[in-house]
Amino acid sequence: MQVITTGKEMQAFSRKIRTEGKSIGFVPTMGALHEGHLSIVSRSVEENDITLVSIFINPTQFGPNEDFNKYPKDHKGDMEKLLSLNVDAVFLPDVAEMYPQGYSTFVYVGGIGGILCGASRPDHFNGVATVVTKLFNTVMPDRAYFGQKDYQQTVVISKMVRELCFDIDIVVCPVVREADGLAMSSRNAYLNEEERKAASILSKALEYGKELIMSGREQQTSLIKSKITALIQSEPLASIDYVEIVGPQYLEVVKEVKTPAVIVLAVKIGNTRLIDNIIVESN
Ligand code: AMP
C-alpha cells in the first residue's frame, strides 16, 4: 500500500493507472476509520481494479467553534485497517498541501447547501464541495464512494458532479450501525457511557417515523414530525437541531408525505452533534 502525501505524486500515480486502462475507485474520508468507512472501502475494492482512500481532516468544512482541533485521529489503526482490505494507495495530504498560503478558490453550493445541516453549519457544504473537487482533480477516479450516513452530502456531491460536469460515478453506500442502531461515526468517540446509551434515540426516532409513514395512519408531515420530535425529547440528554421529512433528490419539504421520502435529523447528545437519516420507500 503506497502512502502519498503530495497532489503532484497522487496525480502521477493515478495517471499511470489510467493509461494502463485500469479503473480507479476512490473513498474520501477524514480518518478515525470504523466499520462504516470500511464497508465503503470494501465495496470500492470489489468494484474497481485500484482503490484509493484519502484521509484529510478538511478545515474549510468546520465552523469557527466546531471540533476541527479535536477531531479524532488514529493514523496507525487507519493504516492497518486499509492494508487489511487491500487498498492500493492512501492519499494523506497536510493542510498546507491542500490550502497553501494565500489560497482563495472555493466551490459555492447554492440552494440545498444552505438548508438542514447547511442552516446550522454555514459554509460547511462549500468546504465539502471545495475539498471534494480538489480531491477529484487530484485522484481522477472513475467512481467515488460516499455513505448514506451523510445524506445531504450525497445529494450535494451528486448535484455538484452533474452541474460541474465531472466524469465520475457517485456510488452511495448504506448506513452501517452499531447493535443498538446508532449510526457509526468517528464523532461517537466523544460520547461518554451515559451519552452513548442516550444516542440510540436517533435511530429509534427514525424507525418510529418510518413506521408511522408506512402504516399510512399519518400523512401530514407536521404531525409525523411532531411525534418524532416528542420521542427524541423524551431523552433528557438530547437536544434537537432539526427533524425534517424531505424528498430524496431535492431535499424539498412537503406538506403531505409521499414515498420515497427521507427522514433526516441532527440531534445533540450532550455537546456532540450527531446526524442520521432513513429512507422510506413503499414496498
Ligand atoms: P467521514 O470520515 O466522516 O468524512 O466519512 C467518510 C465517508 O464515510 C463519508 O462518505 C461518510 O458518509 C461515510 N460514512 C461515515 N459513517 C458511515 C456509516 N456509519 N455508514 C456508512 N458510511 C459512513
Residues whose N, C-alpha, C, O or C-beta is under 5 A from the ligand:
A	BS01	AMP	P28 T29 M30 G31 G36 H37 Y145 F146 G147 Q148 K149 D150 C173 P174 V175 V176 A183 M184 S185
